[in-house]
Amino acid sequence: MPAYSEERIIRDPLWNTIRLDPTAVRIIDTAAFQRQRYIKQLGFAHLVYPGATHTRFGHAVGVYHLAVTALRRLRECGGVPDELWQEATLVPYAALLHDIGHYAFSHSLEELGSDMLPGDHETVSARFFASPELQEALSTLGEEAAQKIHALIQGRSENPFGGLVSGSLDLDKMDYLRRDARFCGVPYGEVDVDRLLQGLVILTDPTTGAAEVGVYEKAISALESLLFAKYQMFRNVYWHHGVRAAAALYKRIINDAVVAKILDAEELVGPTDEELLYETARRAQESDTEVGERLATRWLPALRARRLPKRALEVTAAELGDRVVEDWALSETSLKRSVEDSLAEEVGLEPGEVFIDFPAKRAMFQLDLLVERRSGRVERLGPGGLPGLIDLPRVAEELYTTTRVLRIFTFERRTLDRDRVLEQITRPA
């Protein structure tokens, strides 16, 4: 660990000047944190939006900056009991470390499911917290700092400021929506961050008596801007057909590499984007299996050269009418793979070269936070909204439906019979 403790200043394209305190500097200088420089924030979105090469590193520093700013504003406003501020000291470092466990190309691999992976990125982050270098960086924060920070990241903490790290108002969303929009070059991610930060307040739950982060009623319109930005970014960027096609091919490559024992699932924890692709390609070339040959000669070169799977079928959730997609088609199940491979055989493709894709994000408009009304009354804003104040949650299901599209991708361009395929993978509601 370097023998210094001075602060550091970073220039950020979103928040301009970010000041890092000595503990943040020590954290950032660990190998575990530096690894995030080489993990793209949006996975394969850069194949559609060329500017989207920003990384988890910049995002993490941005969330740290927002945490420091939010705490400063809460302190300036007053009204927070002194004893609660002792719990606030770890929040900026939880914000800084909230993504440290991400797999290569960010969220894509997490869609493979728990049977394939050692855990989601928040669970896996415990392994990075256990590294001696990061433990040393956190040592000045107290003996149980690492465990408390990890609990904040997982949303398991009773820290009254925990909502800044994990929750409806977490600072993660405020940074990634604006940052992703900026680097993708789209106008969809505008969030009134300054108004949201000014509207933060520590409130007491009228039911439990516990203190937690909430907002003043006057900041509700800014909260709506965050929800709309999230809706637009999922519809136009995160679930863009090209982005989903690239993610589908990448997931298939890693899934089949693990099943064929070309990779071990435990080896998915730790590599950067390029490290994982390189190692998968190297081992595939050395493998004498059919899967190894397919990875080395067809799938990996196609991903590298942006020869992405094509849309053979595309149906919006609204167009499904009174039918719903079968549960088995929503995750990587053996039945789903069997249907995909059957379709591949029908259209003259290799096994694994048809992909059923119907992304889900049930918590897209999830709200669970306290609001202080102009009258001084504190109410909980939940899934149903607060009539007359914020009614957006009432139409959340309709908005969510408009973002979802059922797509069947084929490795090479093919045509599928729409009605027959829908009969296979959907059922009456």
FIBAKOL-200543 format. One record per residue (C-alpha): residue number from 0; residue in one letter; x, y, z. Coordinates in steps of 0.25 Angstrom, whole numbers. Layout:
REM FIBAKOL-200543
<pt pos="NUM" code="A" px="X" py="Y" pz="Z"/>
...
This chain:
REM FIBAKOL-200543
<pt pos="0" code="M" px="0" py="0" pz="0"/>
<pt pos="1" code="P" px="6" py="14" pz="-4"/>
<pt pos="2" code="A" px="11" py="22" pz="8"/>
<pt pos="3" code="Y" px="2" py="34" pz="6"/>
<pt pos="4" code="S" px="-11" py="40" pz="11"/>
<pt pos="5" code="E" px="-13" py="52" pz="3"/>
<pt pos="6" code="E" px="-26" py="56" pz="-4"/>
<pt pos="7" code="R" px="-27" py="55" pz="-19"/>
<pt pos="8" code="I" px="-36" py="62" pz="-29"/>
<pt pos="9" code="I" px="-42" py="56" pz="-41"/>
<pt pos="10" code="R" px="-48" py="63" pz="-53"/>
<pt pos="11" code="D" px="-61" py="56" pz="-57"/>
<pt pos="12" code="P" px="-69" py="59" pz="-70"/>
<pt pos="13" code="L" px="-82" py="58" pz="-62"/>
<pt pos="14" code="W" px="-79" py="65" pz="-49"/>
<pt pos="15" code="N" px="-67" py="73" pz="-52"/>
<pt pos="16" code="T" px="-58" py="73" pz="-40"/>
<pt pos="17" code="I" px="-58" py="61" pz="-30"/>
<pt pos="18" code="R" px="-50" py="62" pz="-18"/>
<pt pos="19" code="L" px="-46" py="48" pz="-12"/>
<pt pos="20" code="D" px="-42" py="48" pz="3"/>
<pt pos="21" code="P" px="-30" py="40" pz="7"/>
<pt pos="22" code="T" px="-38" py="27" pz="10"/>
<pt pos="23" code="A" px="-45" py="28" pz="-3"/>
<pt pos="24" code="V" px="-31" py="29" pz="-10"/>
<pt pos="25" code="R" px="-26" py="17" pz="-3"/>
<pt pos="26" code="I" px="-38" py="9" pz="-7"/>
<pt pos="27" code="I" px="-37" py="14" pz="-22"/>
<pt pos="28" code="D" px="-22" py="10" pz="-22"/>
<pt pos="29" code="T" px="-25" py="-5" pz="-19"/>
<pt pos="30" code="A" px="-24" py="-15" pz="-30"/>
<pt pos="31" code="A" px="-39" py="-19" pz="-27"/>
<pt pos="32" code="F" px="-44" py="-5" pz="-30"/>
<pt pos="33" code="Q" px="-35" py="-2" pz="-42"/>
<pt pos="34" code="R" px="-40" py="-15" pz="-49"/>
<pt pos="35" code="Q" px="-53" py="-6" pz="-51"/>
<pt pos="36" code="R" px="-45" py="2" pz="-61"/>
<pt pos="37" code="Y" px="-46" py="-10" pz="-71"/>
<pt pos="38" code="I" px="-61" py="-13" pz="-69"/>
<pt pos="39" code="K" px="-70" py="-6" pz="-78"/>
<pt pos="40" code="Q" px="-82" py="1" pz="-71"/>
<pt pos="41" code="L" px="-92" py="-4" pz="-82"/>
<pt pos="42" code="G" px="-86" py="-17" pz="-86"/>
<pt pos="43" code="F" px="-88" py="-18" pz="-101"/>
<pt pos="44" code="A" px="-96" py="-5" pz="-103"/>
<pt pos="45" code="H" px="-83" py="1" pz="-110"/>
<pt pos="46" code="L" px="-86" py="-8" pz="-122"/>
<pt pos="47" code="V" px="-99" py="0" pz="-124"/>
<pt pos="48" code="Y" px="-95" py="14" pz="-117"/>
<pt pos="49" code="P" px="-80" py="15" pz="-120"/>
<pt pos="50" code="G" px="-78" py="25" pz="-109"/>
<pt pos="51" code="A" px="-83" py="16" pz="-98"/>
<pt pos="52" code="T" px="-69" py="11" pz="-95"/>
<pt pos="53" code="H" px="-69" py="17" pz="-81"/>
<pt pos="54" code="T" px="-66" py="8" pz="-69"/>
<pt pos="55" code="R" px="-70" py="4" pz="-56"/>
<pt pos="56" code="F" px="-58" py="12" pz="-50"/>
<pt pos="57" code="G" px="-64" py="25" pz="-54"/>
<pt pos="58" code="H" px="-78" py="22" pz="-50"/>
<pt pos="59" code="A" px="-73" py="17" pz="-36"/>
<pt pos="60" code="V" px="-65" py="30" pz="-34"/>
<pt pos="61" code="G" px="-78" py="38" pz="-38"/>
<pt pos="62" code="V" px="-87" py="31" pz="-28"/>
<pt pos="63" code="Y" px="-76" py="34" pz="-17"/>
<pt pos="64" code="H" px="-77" py="49" pz="-21"/>
<pt pos="65" code="L" px="-92" py="49" pz="-20"/>
<pt pos="66" code="A" px="-92" py="42" pz="-6"/>
<pt pos="67" code="V" px="-82" py="52" pz="-1"/>
<pt pos="68" code="T" px="-91" py="63" pz="-7"/>
<pt pos="69" code="A" px="-104" py="57" pz="-1"/>
<pt pos="70" code="L" px="-98" py="56" pz="13"/>
<pt pos="71" code="R" px="-92" py="70" pz="13"/>
<pt pos="72" code="R" px="-106" py="76" pz="9"/>
<pt pos="73" code="L" px="-113" py="68" pz="20"/>
<pt pos="74" code="R" px="-103" py="73" pz="30"/>
<pt pos="75" code="E" px="-105" py="87" pz="25"/>
<pt pos="76" code="C" px="-120" py="86" pz="26"/>
<pt pos="77" code="G" px="-119" py="81" pz="41"/>
<pt pos="78" code="G" px="-130" py="73" pz="48"/>
<pt pos="79" code="V" px="-122" py="60" pz="48"/>
<pt pos="80" code="P" px="-119" py="55" pz="62"/>
<pt pos="81" code="D" px="-104" py="55" pz="65"/>
<pt pos="82" code="E" px="-104" py="40" pz="69"/>
<pt pos="83" code="L" px="-109" py="37" pz="54"/>
<pt pos="84" code="W" px="-97" py="44" pz="48"/>
<pt pos="85" code="Q" px="-87" py="33" pz="54"/>
<pt pos="86" code="E" px="-94" py="23" pz="44"/>
<pt pos="87" code="A" px="-92" py="32" pz="32"/>
<pt pos="88" code="T" px="-77" py="31" pz="31"/>
<pt pos="89" code="L" px="-77" py="18" pz="23"/>
<pt pos="90" code="V" px="-87" py="23" pz="13"/>
<pt pos="91" code="P" px="-78" py="29" pz="3"/>
<pt pos="92" code="Y" px="-69" py="17" pz="3"/>
<pt pos="93" code="A" px="-81" py="8" pz="1"/>
<pt pos="94" code="A" px="-85" py="17" pz="-11"/>
<pt pos="95" code="L" px="-70" py="16" pz="-16"/>
<pt pos="96" code="L" px="-70" py="0" pz="-15"/>
<pt pos="97" code="H" px="-84" py="-3" pz="-19"/>
<pt pos="98" code="D" px="-80" py="-9" pz="-32"/>
<pt pos="99" code="I" px="-67" py="-15" pz="-29"/>
<pt pos="100" code="G" px="-72" py="-30" pz="-31"/>
<pt pos="101" code="H" px="-77" py="-28" pz="-45"/>
<pt pos="102" code="Y" px="-74" py="-39" pz="-55"/>
<pt pos="103" code="A" px="-68" py="-36" pz="-69"/>
<pt pos="104" code="F" px="-77" py="-27" pz="-77"/>
<pt pos="105" code="S" px="-85" py="-23" pz="-65"/>
<pt pos="106" code="H" px="-99" py="-29" pz="-64"/>
<pt pos="107" code="S" px="-100" py="-38" pz="-76"/>
<pt pos="108" code="L" px="-95" py="-51" pz="-69"/>
<pt pos="109" code="E" px="-105" py="-49" pz="-57"/>
<pt pos="110" code="E" px="-116" py="-53" pz="-66"/>
<pt pos="111" code="L" px="-110" py="-67" pz="-67"/>
<pt pos="112" code="G" px="-116" py="-70" pz="-54"/>
<pt pos="113" code="S" px="-112" py="-75" pz="-40"/>
<pt pos="114" code="D" px="-109" py="-89" pz="-45"/>
<pt pos="115" code="M" px="-98" py="-85" pz="-54"/>
<pt pos="116" code="L" px="-91" py="-74" pz="-46"/>
<pt pos="117" code="P" px="-85" py="-73" pz="-32"/>
<pt pos="118" code="G" px="-95" py="-61" pz="-29"/>
<pt pos="119" code="D" px="-100" py="-47" pz="-34"/>
<pt pos="120" code="H" px="-89" py="-36" pz="-33"/>
<pt pos="121" code="E" px="-94" py="-31" pz="-20"/>
<pt pos="122" code="T" px="-92" py="-45" pz="-14"/>
<pt pos="123" code="V" px="-79" py="-47" pz="-21"/>
<pt pos="124" code="S" px="-73" py="-34" pz="-16"/>
<pt pos="125" code="A" px="-71" py="-41" pz="-3"/>
<pt pos="126" code="R" px="-59" py="-48" pz="-9"/>
<pt pos="127" code="F" px="-53" py="-35" pz="-13"/>
<pt pos="128" code="F" px="-55" py="-29" pz="1"/>
<pt pos="129" code="A" px="-47" py="-41" pz="7"/>
<pt pos="130" code="S" px="-35" py="-37" pz="-1"/>
<pt pos="131" code="P" px="-23" py="-33" pz="8"/>
<pt pos="132" code="E" px="-21" py="-20" pz="0"/>
<pt pos="133" code="L" px="-35" py="-15" pz="1"/>
<pt pos="134" code="Q" px="-36" py="-19" pz="16"/>
<pt pos="135" code="E" px="-23" py="-11" pz="19"/>
<pt pos="136" code="A" px="-30" py="1" pz="11"/>
<pt pos="137" code="L" px="-42" py="0" pz="20"/>
<pt pos="138" code="S" px="-34" py="-2" pz="33"/>
<pt pos="139" code="T" px="-35" py="12" pz="38"/>
<pt pos="140" code="L" px="-50" py="12" pz="37"/>
<pt pos="141" code="G" px="-52" py="1" pz="48"/>
<pt pos="142" code="E" px="-51" py="-14" pz="51"/>
<pt pos="143" code="E" px="-64" py="-17" pz="45"/>
<pt pos="144" code="A" px="-64" py="-7" pz="34"/>
<pt pos="145" code="A" px="-64" py="-16" pz="22"/>
<pt pos="146" code="Q" px="-76" py="-24" pz="27"/>
<pt pos="147" code="K" px="-84" py="-12" pz="30"/>
<pt pos="148" code="I" px="-80" py="-6" pz="16"/>
<pt pos="149" code="H" px="-84" py="-19" pz="9"/>
<pt pos="150" code="A" px="-97" py="-19" pz="17"/>
<pt pos="151" code="L" px="-100" py="-5" pz="12"/>
<pt pos="152" code="I" px="-98" py="-10" pz="-3"/>
<pt pos="153" code="Q" px="-107" py="-22" pz="-1"/>
<pt pos="154" code="G" px="-118" py="-14" pz="5"/>
<pt pos="155" code="R" px="-117" py="-21" pz="18"/>
<pt pos="156" code="S" px="-112" py="-10" pz="27"/>
<pt pos="157" code="E" px="-121" py="-3" pz="37"/>
<pt pos="158" code="N" px="-112" py="9" pz="35"/>
<pt pos="159" code="P" px="-122" py="21" pz="34"/>
<pt pos="160" code="F" px="-114" py="26" pz="22"/>
<pt pos="161" code="G" px="-114" py="13" pz="15"/>
<pt pos="162" code="G" px="-125" py="18" pz="5"/>
<pt pos="163" code="L" px="-114" py="26" pz="-2"/>
<pt pos="164" code="V" px="-107" py="13" pz="-6"/>
<pt pos="165" code="S" px="-118" py="3" pz="-8"/>
<pt pos="166" code="G" px="-133" py="7" pz="-10"/>
<pt pos="167" code="S" px="-143" py="15" pz="-18"/>
<pt pos="168" code="L" px="-135" py="28" pz="-16"/>
<pt pos="169" code="D" px="-121" py="22" pz="-17"/>
<pt pos="170" code="L" px="-110" py="31" pz="-23"/>
<pt pos="171" code="D" px="-106" py="19" pz="-33"/>
<pt pos="172" code="K" px="-118" py="22" pz="-41"/>
<pt pos="173" code="M" px="-115" py="37" pz="-41"/>
<pt pos="174" code="D" px="-101" py="35" pz="-47"/>
<pt pos="175" code="Y" px="-103" py="24" pz="-57"/>
<pt pos="176" code="L" px="-115" py="29" pz="-64"/>
<pt pos="177" code="R" px="-109" py="42" pz="-67"/>
<pt pos="178" code="R" px="-95" py="36" pz="-69"/>
<pt pos="179" code="D" px="-100" py="26" pz="-79"/>
<pt pos="180" code="A" px="-109" py="36" pz="-86"/>
<pt pos="181" code="R" px="-97" py="45" pz="-88"/>
<pt pos="182" code="F" px="-88" py="34" pz="-93"/>
<pt pos="183" code="C" px="-98" py="28" pz="-102"/>
<pt pos="184" code="G" px="-101" py="42" pz="-108"/>
<pt pos="185" code="V" px="-116" py="41" pz="-105"/>
<pt pos="186" code="P" px="-125" py="51" pz="-98"/>
<pt pos="187" code="Y" px="-133" py="41" pz="-90"/>
<pt pos="188" code="G" px="-126" py="41" pz="-77"/>
<pt pos="189" code="E" px="-128" py="55" pz="-71"/>
<pt pos="190" code="V" px="-130" py="54" pz="-56"/>
<pt pos="191" code="D" px="-132" py="66" pz="-48"/>
<pt pos="192" code="V" px="-121" py="62" pz="-38"/>
<pt pos="193" code="D" px="-119" py="75" pz="-32"/>
<pt pos="194" code="R" px="-133" py="76" pz="-28"/>
<pt pos="195" code="L" px="-134" py="62" pz="-23"/>
<pt pos="196" code="L" px="-121" py="64" pz="-14"/>
<pt pos="197" code="Q" px="-127" py="77" pz="-9"/>
<pt pos="198" code="G" px="-140" py="70" pz="-5"/>
<pt pos="199" code="L" px="-134" py="59" pz="3"/>
<pt pos="200" code="V" px="-137" py="58" pz="18"/>
<pt pos="201" code="I" px="-136" py="48" pz="29"/>
<pt pos="202" code="L" px="-150" py="44" pz="33"/>
<pt pos="203" code="T" px="-156" py="35" pz="44"/>
<pt pos="204" code="D" px="-165" py="24" pz="39"/>
<pt pos="205" code="P" px="-178" py="27" pz="46"/>
<pt pos="206" code="T" px="-181" py="11" pz="47"/>
<pt pos="207" code="T" px="-167" py="6" pz="52"/>
<pt pos="208" code="G" px="-161" py="19" pz="58"/>
<pt pos="209" code="A" px="-148" py="16" pz="50"/>
<pt pos="210" code="A" px="-140" py="27" pz="43"/>
<pt pos="211" code="E" px="-138" py="26" pz="28"/>
<pt pos="212" code="V" px="-135" py="35" pz="16"/>
<pt pos="213" code="G" px="-147" py="41" pz="10"/>
<pt pos="214" code="V" px="-151" py="53" pz="2"/>
<pt pos="215" code="Y" px="-159" py="66" pz="4"/>
<pt pos="216" code="E" px="-172" py="67" pz="-4"/>
<pt pos="217" code="K" px="-166" py="78" pz="-13"/>
<pt pos="218" code="A" px="-156" py="69" pz="-19"/>
<pt pos="219" code="I" px="-166" py="59" pz="-24"/>
<pt pos="220" code="S" px="-166" py="64" pz="-38"/>
<pt pos="221" code="A" px="-151" py="62" pz="-38"/>
<pt pos="222" code="L" px="-153" py="48" pz="-34"/>
<pt pos="223" code="E" px="-163" py="46" pz="-46"/>
<pt pos="224" code="S" px="-151" py="51" pz="-55"/>
<pt pos="225" code="L" px="-143" py="39" pz="-50"/>
<pt pos="226" code="L" px="-154" py="29" pz="-52"/>
<pt pos="227" code="F" px="-157" py="34" pz="-66"/>
<pt pos="228" code="A" px="-142" py="35" pz="-70"/>
<pt pos="229" code="K" px="-141" py="20" pz="-65"/>
<pt pos="230" code="Y" px="-153" py="16" pz="-74"/>
<pt pos="231" code="Q" px="-147" py="23" pz="-86"/>
<pt pos="232" code="M" px="-133" py="18" pz="-84"/>
<pt pos="233" code="F" px="-138" py="3" pz="-83"/>
<pt pos="234" code="R" px="-147" py="5" pz="-95"/>
<pt pos="235" code="N" px="-137" py="12" pz="-104"/>
<pt pos="236" code="V" px="-123" py="8" pz="-99"/>
<pt pos="237" code="Y" px="-122" py="-4" pz="-90"/>
<pt pos="238" code="W" px="-132" py="-13" pz="-97"/>
<pt pos="239" code="H" px="-129" py="-8" pz="-111"/>
<pt pos="240" code="H" px="-130" py="-20" pz="-120"/>
<pt pos="241" code="G" px="-115" py="-19" pz="-124"/>
<pt pos="242" code="V" px="-110" py="-18" pz="-110"/>
<pt pos="243" code="R" px="-119" py="-30" pz="-106"/>
<pt pos="244" code="A" px="-114" py="-38" pz="-118"/>
<pt pos="245" code="A" px="-100" py="-36" pz="-114"/>
<pt pos="246" code="A" px="-103" py="-40" pz="-100"/>
<pt pos="247" code="A" px="-110" py="-52" pz="-104"/>
<pt pos="248" code="L" px="-98" py="-57" pz="-112"/>
<pt pos="249" code="Y" px="-88" py="-54" pz="-101"/>
<pt pos="250" code="K" px="-97" py="-61" pz="-91"/>
<pt pos="251" code="R" px="-98" py="-73" pz="-100"/>
<pt pos="252" code="I" px="-82" py="-73" pz="-102"/>
<pt pos="253" code="I" px="-80" py="-73" pz="-87"/>
<pt pos="254" code="N" px="-91" py="-83" pz="-84"/>
<pt pos="255" code="D" px="-86" py="-93" pz="-93"/>
<pt pos="256" code="A" px="-72" py="-91" pz="-90"/>
<pt pos="257" code="V" px="-75" py="-94" pz="-75"/>
<pt pos="258" code="V" px="-84" py="-106" pz="-78"/>
<pt pos="259" code="A" px="-73" py="-112" pz="-87"/>
<pt pos="260" code="K" px="-63" py="-110" pz="-76"/>
<pt pos="261" code="I" px="-55" py="-100" pz="-85"/>
<pt pos="262" code="L" px="-57" py="-90" pz="-73"/>
<pt pos="263" code="D" px="-60" py="-93" pz="-59"/>
<pt pos="264" code="A" px="-72" py="-84" pz="-53"/>
<pt pos="265" code="E" px="-62" py="-80" pz="-42"/>
<pt pos="266" code="E" px="-53" py="-74" pz="-52"/>
<pt pos="267" code="L" px="-64" py="-64" pz="-56"/>
<pt pos="268" code="V" px="-61" py="-56" pz="-43"/>
<pt pos="269" code="G" px="-49" py="-46" pz="-46"/>
<pt pos="270" code="P" px="-46" py="-45" pz="-60"/>
<pt pos="271" code="T" px="-48" py="-32" pz="-68"/>
<pt pos="272" code="D" px="-55" py="-31" pz="-81"/>
<pt pos="273" code="E" px="-43" py="-34" pz="-90"/>
<pt pos="274" code="E" px="-37" py="-44" pz="-80"/>
<pt pos="275" code="L" px="-50" py="-53" pz="-81"/>
<pt pos="276" code="L" px="-52" py="-52" pz="-96"/>
<pt pos="277" code="Y" px="-37" py="-55" pz="-98"/>
<pt pos="278" code="E" px="-36" py="-67" pz="-88"/>
<pt pos="279" code="T" px="-49" py="-73" pz="-94"/>
<pt pos="280" code="A" px="-43" py="-72" pz="-108"/>
<pt pos="281" code="R" px="-30" py="-78" pz="-104"/>
<pt pos="282" code="R" px="-36" py="-90" pz="-97"/>
<pt pos="283" code="A" px="-46" py="-92" pz="-108"/>
<pt pos="284" code="Q" px="-35" py="-93" pz="-118"/>
<pt pos="285" code="E" px="-28" py="-103" pz="-110"/>
<pt pos="286" code="S" px="-41" py="-111" pz="-108"/>
<pt pos="287" code="D" px="-43" py="-123" pz="-117"/>
<pt pos="288" code="T" px="-58" py="-122" pz="-114"/>
<pt pos="289" code="E" px="-69" py="-118" pz="-124"/>
<pt pos="290" code="V" px="-73" py="-107" pz="-115"/>
<pt pos="291" code="G" px="-59" py="-102" pz="-114"/>
<pt pos="292" code="E" px="-58" py="-102" pz="-129"/>
<pt pos="293" code="R" px="-71" py="-94" pz="-130"/>
<pt pos="294" code="L" px="-67" py="-84" pz="-120"/>
<pt pos="295" code="A" px="-53" py="-82" pz="-127"/>
<pt pos="296" code="T" px="-58" py="-82" pz="-141"/>
<pt pos="297" code="R" px="-72" py="-76" pz="-141"/>
<pt pos="298" code="W" px="-77" py="-69" pz="-129"/>
<pt pos="299" code="L" px="-65" py="-62" pz="-123"/>
<pt pos="300" code="P" px="-60" py="-56" pz="-136"/>
<pt pos="301" code="A" px="-75" py="-52" pz="-139"/>
<pt pos="302" code="L" px="-76" py="-45" pz="-126"/>
<pt pos="303" code="R" px="-62" py="-38" pz="-128"/>
<pt pos="304" code="A" px="-66" py="-34" pz="-142"/>
<pt pos="305" code="R" px="-80" py="-29" pz="-138"/>
<pt pos="306" code="R" px="-87" py="-39" pz="-147"/>
<pt pos="307" code="L" px="-98" py="-40" pz="-137"/>
<pt pos="308" code="P" px="-110" py="-49" pz="-137"/>
<pt pos="309" code="K" px="-122" py="-45" pz="-146"/>
<pt pos="310" code="R" px="-136" py="-43" pz="-142"/>
<pt pos="311" code="A" px="-145" py="-54" pz="-148"/>
<pt pos="312" code="L" px="-157" py="-50" pz="-139"/>
<pt pos="313" code="E" px="-160" py="-38" pz="-131"/>
<pt pos="314" code="V" px="-173" py="-36" pz="-123"/>
<pt pos="315" code="T" px="-176" py="-25" pz="-113"/>
<pt pos="316" code="A" px="-182" py="-29" pz="-100"/>
<pt pos="317" code="A" px="-194" py="-21" pz="-103"/>
<pt pos="318" code="E" px="-196" py="-29" pz="-116"/>
<pt pos="319" code="L" px="-196" py="-42" pz="-109"/>
<pt pos="320" code="G" px="-211" py="-38" pz="-105"/>
<pt pos="321" code="D" px="-217" py="-49" pz="-96"/>
<pt pos="322" code="R" px="-205" py="-58" pz="-96"/>
<pt pos="323" code="V" px="-192" py="-58" pz="-87"/>
<pt pos="324" code="V" px="-178" py="-63" pz="-89"/>
<pt pos="325" code="E" px="-176" py="-77" pz="-83"/>
<pt pos="326" code="D" px="-168" py="-76" pz="-69"/>
<pt pos="327" code="W" px="-158" py="-85" pz="-75"/>
<pt pos="328" code="A" px="-154" py="-76" pz="-86"/>
<pt pos="329" code="L" px="-151" py="-64" pz="-76"/>
<pt pos="330" code="S" px="-138" py="-70" pz="-71"/>
<pt pos="331" code="E" px="-127" py="-80" pz="-76"/>
<pt pos="332" code="T" px="-135" py="-93" pz="-74"/>
<pt pos="333" code="S" px="-132" py="-106" pz="-80"/>
<pt pos="334" code="L" px="-146" py="-106" pz="-87"/>
<pt pos="335" code="K" px="-143" py="-92" pz="-93"/>
<pt pos="336" code="R" px="-130" py="-97" pz="-98"/>
<pt pos="337" code="S" px="-137" py="-110" pz="-104"/>
<pt pos="338" code="V" px="-147" py="-101" pz="-111"/>
<pt pos="339" code="E" px="-136" py="-92" pz="-116"/>
<pt pos="340" code="D" px="-128" py="-103" pz="-122"/>
<pt pos="341" code="S" px="-141" py="-110" pz="-128"/>
<pt pos="342" code="L" px="-143" py="-97" pz="-135"/>
<pt pos="343" code="A" px="-128" py="-96" pz="-139"/>
<pt pos="344" code="E" px="-129" py="-110" pz="-146"/>
<pt pos="345" code="E" px="-142" py="-106" pz="-153"/>
<pt pos="346" code="V" px="-135" py="-94" pz="-160"/>
<pt pos="347" code="G" px="-122" py="-100" pz="-163"/>
<pt pos="348" code="L" px="-113" py="-94" pz="-151"/>
<pt pos="349" code="E" px="-104" py="-101" pz="-141"/>
<pt pos="350" code="P" px="-109" py="-104" pz="-127"/>
<pt pos="351" code="G" px="-109" py="-91" pz="-119"/>
<pt pos="352" code="E" px="-110" py="-82" pz="-130"/>
<pt pos="353" code="V" px="-125" py="-78" pz="-127"/>
<pt pos="354" code="F" px="-128" py="-69" pz="-115"/>
<pt pos="355" code="I" px="-141" py="-66" pz="-109"/>
<pt pos="356" code="D" px="-140" py="-52" pz="-102"/>
<pt pos="357" code="F" px="-151" py="-46" pz="-93"/>
<pt pos="358" code="P" px="-143" py="-37" pz="-83"/>
<pt pos="359" code="A" px="-150" py="-34" pz="-70"/>
<pt pos="360" code="K" px="-148" py="-23" pz="-59"/>
<pt pos="361" code="R" px="-160" py="-24" pz="-50"/>
<pt pos="362" code="A" px="-154" py="-13" pz="-41"/>
<pt pos="363" code="M" px="-153" py="-3" pz="-52"/>
<pt pos="364" code="F" px="-163" py="7" pz="-45"/>
<pt pos="365" code="Q" px="-162" py="1" pz="-31"/>
<pt pos="366" code="L" px="-164" py="12" pz="-20"/>
<pt pos="367" code="D" px="-163" py="10" pz="-5"/>
<pt pos="368" code="L" px="-159" py="23" pz="2"/>
<pt pos="369" code="L" px="-164" py="33" pz="12"/>
<pt pos="370" code="V" px="-169" py="47" pz="8"/>
<pt pos="371" code="E" px="-171" py="59" pz="17"/>
<pt pos="372" code="R" px="-184" py="66" pz="12"/>
<pt pos="373" code="R" px="-185" py="81" pz="12"/>
<pt pos="374" code="S" px="-194" py="79" pz="25"/>
<pt pos="375" code="G" px="-182" py="73" pz="32"/>
<pt pos="376" code="R" px="-189" py="59" pz="32"/>
<pt pos="377" code="V" px="-180" py="47" pz="28"/>
<pt pos="378" code="E" px="-185" py="37" pz="18"/>
<pt pos="379" code="R" px="-179" py="25" pz="11"/>
<pt pos="380" code="L" px="-179" py="25" pz="-4"/>
<pt pos="381" code="G" px="-181" py="11" pz="-9"/>
<pt pos="382" code="P" px="-185" py="3" pz="-21"/>
<pt pos="383" code="G" px="-198" py="10" pz="-22"/>
<pt pos="384" code="G" px="-193" py="24" pz="-22"/>
<pt pos="385" code="L" px="-199" py="35" pz="-14"/>
<pt pos="386" code="P" px="-212" py="40" pz="-20"/>
<pt pos="387" code="G" px="-212" py="54" pz="-24"/>
<pt pos="388" code="L" px="-197" py="55" pz="-22"/>
<pt pos="389" code="I" px="-190" py="45" pz="-31"/>
<pt pos="390" code="D" px="-199" py="36" pz="-39"/>
<pt pos="391" code="L" px="-188" py="30" pz="-48"/>
<pt pos="392" code="P" px="-187" py="17" pz="-41"/>
<pt pos="393" code="R" px="-202" py="14" pz="-45"/>
<pt pos="394" code="V" px="-198" py="13" pz="-59"/>
<pt pos="395" code="A" px="-185" py="6" pz="-56"/>
<pt pos="396" code="E" px="-190" py="-7" pz="-62"/>
<pt pos="397" code="E" px="-194" py="-1" pz="-75"/>
<pt pos="398" code="L" px="-181" py="7" pz="-76"/>
<pt pos="399" code="Y" px="-173" py="-6" pz="-73"/>
<pt pos="400" code="T" px="-181" py="-14" pz="-83"/>
<pt pos="401" code="T" px="-177" py="-4" pz="-94"/>
<pt pos="402" code="T" px="-162" py="-6" pz="-91"/>
<pt pos="403" code="R" px="-162" py="-21" pz="-93"/>
<pt pos="404" code="V" px="-161" py="-28" pz="-106"/>
<pt pos="405" code="L" px="-160" py="-43" pz="-109"/>
<pt pos="406" code="R" px="-150" py="-45" pz="-119"/>
<pt pos="407" code="I" px="-145" py="-58" pz="-126"/>
<pt pos="408" code="F" px="-130" py="-56" pz="-131"/>
<pt pos="409" code="T" px="-123" py="-65" pz="-140"/>
<pt pos="410" code="F" px="-108" py="-66" pz="-142"/>
<pt pos="411" code="E" px="-110" py="-64" pz="-157"/>
<pt pos="412" code="R" px="-122" py="-57" pz="-164"/>
<pt pos="413" code="R" px="-134" py="-67" pz="-164"/>
<pt pos="414" code="T" px="-149" py="-66" pz="-164"/>
<pt pos="415" code="L" px="-159" py="-72" pz="-154"/>
<pt pos="416" code="D" px="-173" py="-74" pz="-154"/>
<pt pos="417" code="R" px="-179" py="-64" pz="-144"/>
<pt pos="418" code="D" px="-192" py="-72" pz="-140"/>
<pt pos="419" code="R" px="-185" py="-85" pz="-139"/>
<pt pos="420" code="V" px="-174" py="-80" pz="-130"/>
<pt pos="421" code="L" px="-183" py="-72" pz="-121"/>
<pt pos="422" code="E" px="-191" py="-85" pz="-119"/>
<pt pos="423" code="Q" px="-179" py="-91" pz="-114"/>
<pt pos="424" code="I" px="-174" py="-81" pz="-105"/>
<pt pos="425" code="T" px="-186" py="-74" pz="-100"/>
<pt pos="426" code="R" px="-199" py="-78" pz="-93"/>
<pt pos="427" code="P" px="-213" py="-72" pz="-90"/>
<pt pos="428" code="A" px="-212" py="-62" pz="-79"/>
